[in-house]
């Protein structure tokens, strides 16, 4: 069976939160939507649960009725091209869409009016932000409002995102928030510096009392740490009551992992919720992808590499400036600065999974000896983890 690789985009709302994920299916030459349905079916065990929707876009191969051989989860939303609902051969596809229990999204194109007349109930209408001016977007959002909720695609930056919101669009599927518009700060702020101080103490296995003193200087930091450790994503069977208790149960290596997450939460950026979700997904994706490929004691370092790969955007400080104050292994630093190393290929694959180039994903996965199924399953696990930690 020809391979199908999946990349993803977040759907970001007016509150800068990721409310859904858009999956794009990249079908290798010879693959059909039947193969896409089989690839999606193999992900059932790992599919993200909860209220967040998962949009399915068939990329360069328009979806047809054979995609619905997959038993889609209740939170799936299938995207359909307008052209697929128009013409003498559209009957079978229209019938399937009318009967499906999952929600649907219509990709706005030149034949959209005819597609809307087909009787298919659409929950969303997707508008390409690069095709229209803000005034045109506002007009289209108003025109299509009776047929579905407007969402924007291909939003390049923060100003474009705001223009879409001003035009009446409810959310945008894009990575626009990963490209800060502000000049980087010259140094970490006091709160960020305090987390780095505690993190460095843990990394060098300082006495528990010394670490507790540092934590007590920031009550909010202690609270956040315990909240993360007791979250569902950590999977503990008992509640951790104190830092000393955490050391007893987890050990310093695991605490280092979770303190690293705290540094990523220290952002004051308006887009921090979306950035944090992305950092969590990268962290877990790299950890899962590496299973069996590196020594088990390195899994936490891969998680930290993924989490820290967003620090420049999260903290508003250049990556080299952030790393100056931290005692991190060379393998993590090399990956974060783009110097390769043992963790570099895993970070490159995590970044490729956020792009539109299916070949880049396939090539990077192949270089690591990973099959399409292994990669796709890992990505679903990463999404589910990020959603859980966000709660």
C-alpha positions in Angstrom: 0.0 0.0 0.0 1.4 3.4 -0.9 2.3 5.6 2.1 0.3 8.4 3.4 2.1 11.0 5.7 0.2 13.4 7.8 1.2 17.0 8.6 -0.7 19.4 10.8 -1.8 23.0 11.4 -3.5 24.5 14.5 -6.8 26.3 14.3 -6.4 29.4 16.4 -9.4 31.4 17.8 -9.8 35.0 18.9 -8.5 34.2 22.4 -5.2 32.9 20.9 -6.1 29.3 21.8 -5.8 26.3 19.6 -9.3 25.0 19.3 -8.8 22.4 16.6 -6.2 20.7 14.5 -6.1 20.6 10.7 -4.5 17.4 9.4 -3.3 17.3 5.8 -2.9 13.9 4.2 0.1 13.7 1.8 -0.6 10.8 -0.5 2.5 9.4 -2.2 2.4 8.6 -6.0 -0.1 5.8 -6.6 -2.0 6.3 -3.3 -5.8 6.9 -3.4 -8.3 8.1 -0.9 -8.9 4.4 -0.1 -5.3 4.3 1.2 -5.9 7.6 3.1 -9.0 5.9 4.7 -6.8 2.9 5.7 -4.1 5.2 7.1 -6.6 7.1 9.2 -8.2 3.9 10.4 -4.8 2.8 11.8 -4.9 5.8 14.1 -8.1 4.9 16.0 -6.3 3.8 19.2 -4.3 7.1 19.3 -6.9 9.6 18.1 -7.1 12.7 20.3 -10.2 12.6 22.5 -12.2 15.5 23.9 -14.1 18.4 22.4 -11.4 19.7 20.1 -12.2 19.0 16.4 -9.8 17.5 14.0 -10.1 18.7 10.4 -9.1 16.3 7.6 -7.8 17.8 4.4 -6.8 15.4 1.6 -4.1 17.8 0.2 -3.5 17.5 -3.5 -5.9 14.6 -3.9 -9.5 15.9 -3.4 -11.4 13.6 -1.1 -14.3 11.5 -2.4 -16.7 8.9 -1.1 -14.1 6.3 -0.5 -12.6 8.3 2.3 -15.7 7.5 4.3 -14.8 3.8 4.4 -12.9 5.1 7.5 -15.1 5.1 10.6 -14.4 8.7 11.5 -14.5 9.7 15.2 -17.1 12.0 16.4 -14.7 15.0 16.6 -13.6 14.6 13.0 -14.4 17.3 10.4 -14.0 16.4 6.7 -13.0 19.1 4.3 -14.6 19.0 0.8 -13.7 20.9 -2.4 -16.5 22.7 -4.1 -15.7 21.1 -7.4 -16.3 17.7 -5.9 -19.9 18.5 -5.3 -20.6 19.9 -8.8 -21.2 18.0 -12.1 -22.8 14.8 -13.3 -20.5 12.5 -11.3 -21.0 14.2 -7.9 -24.1 12.3 -6.9 -22.4 9.4 -4.9 -20.2 11.9 -3.0 -23.1 14.2 -2.2 -25.1 11.2 -0.9 -22.3 10.2 1.4 -21.8 13.7 2.7 -25.5 14.1 3.4 -25.5 10.8 5.4 -22.3 11.2 7.4 -22.7 11.9 11.1 -19.4 13.9 11.3 -19.2 17.6 10.7 -18.1 19.0 7.3 -16.1 22.0 6.0 -16.5 23.4 2.5 -13.4 24.9 0.9 -14.5 28.1 -0.7 -13.8 28.2 -4.4 -15.3 29.4 -7.7 -18.0 26.8 -7.6 -19.0 27.3 -4.0 -22.5 28.7 -4.7 -23.4 25.6 -6.7 -21.9 23.4 -3.9 -23.9 25.1 -1.3 -27.1 24.4 -3.3 -26.3 20.7 -3.1 -28.1 20.3 0.2 -25.1 19.1 2.1 -25.0 20.5 5.6 -21.7 22.3 6.2 -20.6 23.4 9.7 -17.7 25.4 8.4 -16.7 27.4 5.3 -12.9 27.8 4.8 -11.7 31.0 3.1 -8.2 31.3 1.6 -6.8 34.5 3.2 -4.3 34.9 0.3 -7.0 35.1 -2.4 -9.0 38.0 -1.0 -8.6 41.5 0.4 -9.9 42.1 3.9 -13.0 43.8 2.4 -13.6 40.8 0.2 -13.1 38.4 3.2 -15.7 40.4 5.2 -18.2 40.2 2.4 -17.7 36.5 1.9 -17.9 35.8 5.6 -21.2 37.6 5.7 -22.5 35.9 2.6 -21.7 32.4 3.8 -22.7 32.9 7.5 -26.1 31.2 7.0 -24.3 28.1 5.6 -21.5 27.7 8.2 -18.9 29.2 10.5 -16.1 31.0 8.6 -12.5 30.0 9.1 -9.4 31.3 7.3 -6.6 29.4 5.7 -3.0 30.4 4.8 -2.7 33.3 7.2 1.0 34.5 7.1 1.4 36.7 10.2 -0.2 38.4 13.1 -1.6 41.4 11.2 -3.2 39.1 8.6 -4.7 37.1 11.5 -6.2 40.2 13.0 -7.5 41.4 9.6 -9.3 38.0 9.3 -10.8 38.4 12.7 -11.9 41.9 11.9 -13.6 40.6 8.7 -15.7 38.3 10.8 -13.8 35.1 10.5 -13.9 33.0 13.7 -10.5 31.3 13.6 -7.5 30.7 11.4 -5.6 27.5 10.5 -2.0 28.7 10.4 1.4 28.8 12.1 1.4 32.6 11.9 2.1 32.9 15.6 5.5 31.2 15.4 7.0 34.2 13.8 7.3 37.0 16.4 7.1 40.6 15.2 8.9 42.2 18.2 12.6 42.5 18.3 14.1 40.0 20.8 14.8 41.2 24.4 18.4 41.5 25.6 17.9 39.3 28.6 15.3 37.1 30.5 12.9 38.8 32.8 13.2 38.2 36.6 10.5 35.5 36.6 12.1 33.6 33.7 15.6 33.9 35.3 14.2 32.4 38.5 12.9 29.3 36.7 16.3 28.9 35.0 18.0 29.2 38.4 15.8 26.4 39.8 16.3 24.3 36.7 20.1 24.6 36.9 20.0 23.5 40.6 18.0 20.4 39.6 20.3 19.6 36.7 23.3 19.6 38.9 21.5 17.5 41.6 21.7 20.2 44.3 20.5 19.4 47.8 16.7 19.2 48.1 16.7 22.0 50.7 18.6 24.4 48.4 16.0 23.8 45.6 13.1 24.2 48.0 14.5 27.6 49.2 14.7 28.7 45.5 11.1 27.5 44.9 9.7 29.3 47.9 10.9 32.6 46.5 8.2 32.2 43.8 5.0 30.7 45.2 3.4 30.7 41.7 6.3 28.7 40.4 5.8 26.0 43.1 2.1 25.9 42.4 2.6 25.5 38.6 5.2 22.7 39.1 2.9 20.7 41.3 0.0 21.3 39.0 2.0 19.9 36.0 3.3 16.9 38.0 -0.3 16.0 39.1 -1.8 16.4 35.6 -3.3 13.5 33.7 -0.4 13.7 31.2 2.1 12.6 33.9 0.1 9.5 34.8 0.9 9.3 38.5 -1.2 7.0 40.7 -1.0 9.3 43.7 -1.0 13.1 44.2 2.3 14.8 44.8 2.0 17.2 47.8 5.4 18.9 47.9 8.7 19.3 46.1 10.4 16.9 48.5 7.6 14.4 47.8 8.2 14.9 44.0 11.9 14.2 44.4 11.1 11.0 46.3 8.7 9.7 43.7 10.2 11.0 40.5 13.9 11.7 40.9 15.8 14.6 39.6 15.7 13.6 35.9 11.9 13.6 35.7 11.8 16.9 37.6 14.2 18.4 35.2 11.7 17.5 32.4 8.8 19.2 34.1 10.7 22.2 35.2 11.6 22.7 31.6 7.9 22.9 30.8 7.5 25.6 33.4 10.1 27.7 31.7 8.0 27.4 28.5 5.0 28.7 30.4 6.7 31.8 31.6 5.7 33.8 28.5 3.7 37.0 28.6 3.1 36.9 24.8 -0.6 37.2 23.8 -0.1 34.1 21.6 1.4 32.1 24.6 -1.5 29.5 24.7 -0.9 28.5 21.1 2.9 28.6 21.4 2.8 26.4 24.5 0.5 23.9 22.9 2.9 23.7 20.0 5.9 23.3 22.3 4.2 20.5 24.2 3.3 18.7 21.0 6.9 18.9 19.7 8.2 17.7 23.0 6.0 14.6 23.1 6.4 13.9 19.4 10.2 13.8 19.6 10.0 11.6 22.7 7.7 9.1 21.1 9.6 9.1 17.7 12.8 8.3 19.5 11.5 5.2 21.3 13.7 2.3 20.4 16.1 4.5 18.4 18.1 6.0 21.3 18.9 4.8 24.8 15.9 5.1 27.2 17.7 7.6 29.4 17.8 10.0 26.5 14.0 10.2 26.0 13.6 13.0 28.6 16.3 15.0 26.8 14.5 14.7 23.5 11.3 15.9 25.3 13.2 18.9 26.6 14.7 19.6 23.2 11.2 19.8 21.7 9.8 21.9 24.5 12.8 24.3 24.4 12.7 24.6 20.6 10.0 27.3 21.0 11.7 29.3 23.8 12.8 32.1 21.6 9.2 32.8 20.5 7.8 32.1 24.0 10.2 34.2 26.0 10.9 36.9 23.4 14.7 36.4 23.8 17.0 35.0 21.1 17.8 31.3 21.4 21.5 31.7 22.0 20.8 34.3 24.7 18.4 31.8 26.5 20.9 29.0 26.3 23.7 31.2 27.7 22.2 31.0 31.2 21.3 27.3 31.2 23.3 24.2 32.0 22.2 21.9 29.1 23.9 18.9 27.5 25.7 19.7 24.2 23.3 17.3 22.4 20.3 19.6 23.3 22.2 22.8 22.6 23.4 21.6 19.2 19.8 20.7 18.1 18.4 24.0 19.3 21.0 26.0 17.5 20.6 24.1 14.3 24.0 22.3 14.5 22.6 18.8 14.1 23.8 16.2 16.6 22.0 13.1 17.7 18.7 15.0 18.5 18.8 17.3 15.4 17.1 14.9 13.0 14.2 14.4 15.4 13.7 18.1 15.8 13.8 18.5 12.0 11.1 15.9 11.6 9.0 17.6 14.3 9.3 20.9 12.4 8.6 19.2 9.0 5.3 17.8 10.5 4.1 21.4 10.8 4.7 22.3 7.2 3.0 21.7 3.8 5.8 19.6 2.2 4.8 15.9 2.5 8.0 14.8 0.7 10.1 16.6 3.4 8.2 14.7 6.1 8.6 11.4 4.2 12.3 11.9 3.6 13.1 12.9 7.2 11.1 10.0 8.6 12.8 7.6 6.2 16.2 8.9 7.3 15.4 7.9 10.9 14.1 4.5 9.7 10.5 5.4 10.6 7.5 4.2 8.6 4.5 6.4 7.7 2.4 4.5 10.2 4.9 5.0 13.0 5.2 8.7 12.3 1.4 9.3 12.0 0.7 7.4 15.3 3.4 9.4 17.1 1.9 12.6 15.9 -1.6 11.6 17.2 -0.1 10.8 20.6 1.7 14.1 20.7 -1.5 16.0 19.9 -3.5 14.1 22.6 -0.7 14.8 25.1 -0.7 18.5 24.3 -4.4 18.7 24.6 -4.3 16.9 28.0 -1.6 19.1 29.4 -3.4 22.2 28.3 -6.3 21.3 30.4 
